[in-house]
Amino acid sequence: MFYRKINLAIAAMMMCCLYSCHVNPSAERTSLRIQDTLPAGVTDIVLTINGKGFSNVTTDNKVIVDDVEASIISASDNQLVVRIPARKSAKIAVTVKVGNEVSDTVLVDNQIVMLAGR
């Protein structure tokens, strides 16, 4: 009886481990990905986007904030600094496009961005 309970507990733990793994198929198809965003600046609304797969050439990158293109201030292969348009919504959707590659869309708390950016 004891061994049966141990075997069931081990099987349950293995099933939990297997089912807790989450694979995002769209993230595996592209090397372009937003890892996080940080508000920056003290007078303008500026957003620093950290990730991978960005272009060092500023004009090769496009940052879309709630369907509006943001102005890119600087670019490197793992960071974009953009001036975002003023938004009234509580959450803003940020997507990066480089050539034919499109990142996942990240929701950013607009209140934090507004406080940090002013």
C-alpha positions as CSV (number, residue, x, y, z in Angstrom):
1,M,0.0,0.0,0.0
2,F,2.8,2.4,0.9
3,Y,4.7,1.7,-2.4
4,R,1.5,2.3,-4.3
5,K,1.0,5.7,-2.7
6,I,4.6,6.6,-3.4
7,N,4.2,5.5,-7.1
8,L,1.0,7.6,-7.4
9,A,2.7,10.6,-5.9
10,I,5.7,10.3,-8.2
11,A,3.4,9.9,-11.2
12,A,1.3,12.9,-10.1
13,M,4.5,15.1,-9.8
14,M,5.7,14.0,-13.2
15,M,2.3,14.8,-14.8
16,C,2.4,18.3,-13.1
17,C,5.8,19.0,-14.5
18,L,4.9,17.9,-18.0
19,Y,1.7,19.8,-18.1
20,S,3.1,23.0,-16.5
21,C,5.5,23.5,-19.4
22,H,4.0,26.0,-21.8
23,V,5.3,26.3,-25.3
24,N,4.5,29.3,-27.4
25,P,4.7,28.2,-31.0
26,S,4.7,31.7,-32.4
27,A,7.7,32.6,-30.2
28,E,9.7,29.7,-31.7
29,R,9.1,30.8,-35.3
30,T,10.9,34.0,-34.9
31,S,14.1,35.3,-33.3
32,L,12.5,38.7,-32.7
33,R,11.1,39.0,-29.2
34,I,10.4,41.7,-26.6
35,Q,11.8,40.7,-23.3
36,D,10.7,43.6,-21.2
37,T,10.1,47.4,-21.3
38,L,11.3,50.1,-19.0
39,P,10.1,53.7,-18.8
40,A,12.9,56.2,-19.1
41,G,13.3,60.0,-19.3
42,V,12.0,62.8,-17.2
43,T,10.4,65.3,-19.5
44,D,9.0,63.3,-22.4
45,I,7.2,60.0,-22.6
46,V,10.1,57.7,-23.5
47,L,10.0,53.9,-23.4
48,T,13.1,51.6,-23.4
49,I,12.3,48.2,-25.0
50,N,14.8,45.4,-24.2
51,G,14.7,42.3,-26.3
52,K,16.5,40.6,-29.2
53,G,16.5,40.6,-32.9
54,F,16.2,44.4,-33.3
55,S,18.2,46.2,-36.0
56,N,21.1,48.6,-35.2
57,V,19.7,50.8,-38.0
58,T,17.0,53.0,-36.5
59,T,14.9,53.1,-39.6
60,D,14.8,49.3,-40.0
61,N,12.7,49.1,-36.8
62,K,9.1,50.0,-36.3
63,V,7.5,50.2,-32.9
64,I,3.7,50.2,-32.9
65,V,1.9,51.4,-29.8
66,D,-1.9,50.8,-29.9
67,D,-1.8,50.8,-33.8
68,V,0.2,54.1,-33.9
69,E,3.8,54.1,-34.9
70,A,6.2,55.5,-32.3
71,S,9.2,57.7,-33.0
72,I,12.5,55.7,-32.5
73,I,15.2,57.7,-30.7
74,S,18.0,55.0,-30.7
75,A,18.4,51.4,-31.7
76,S,20.8,48.5,-31.0
77,D,20.4,44.8,-31.6
78,N,18.9,44.3,-28.1
79,Q,17.4,47.7,-27.1
80,L,15.1,50.3,-28.7
81,V,14.4,53.7,-27.1
82,V,11.2,55.2,-28.4
83,R,9.1,58.3,-27.8
84,I,5.6,57.0,-27.5
85,P,2.4,58.9,-28.4
86,A,0.2,60.0,-25.6
87,R,-2.4,57.3,-24.8
88,K,-5.5,57.5,-22.6
89,S,-6.0,53.8,-22.0
90,A,-4.8,52.0,-18.8
91,K,-2.8,49.5,-20.8
92,I,-0.9,50.1,-24.0
93,A,0.0,47.4,-26.5
94,V,3.6,47.5,-27.8
95,T,4.8,45.5,-30.9
96,V,8.1,45.7,-32.7
97,K,8.5,45.0,-36.4
98,V,11.9,44.5,-38.1
99,G,11.6,43.7,-41.8
100,N,9.2,40.8,-42.1
101,E,9.6,39.8,-38.5
102,V,7.0,40.8,-35.9
103,S,7.4,40.4,-32.2
104,D,4.9,39.3,-29.7
105,T,2.7,42.1,-28.4
106,V,3.4,43.2,-24.8
107,L,0.9,45.1,-22.7
108,V,2.4,47.9,-20.7
109,D,0.8,49.7,-17.7
110,N,0.3,53.2,-19.2
111,Q,0.1,54.9,-15.7
112,I,3.6,53.7,-14.8
113,V,4.9,55.0,-18.2
114,M,3.2,58.3,-17.7
115,L,4.5,58.8,-14.2
116,A,8.1,57.8,-15.2
117,G,8.0,59.8,-18.4
118,R,7.0,63.2,-17.0
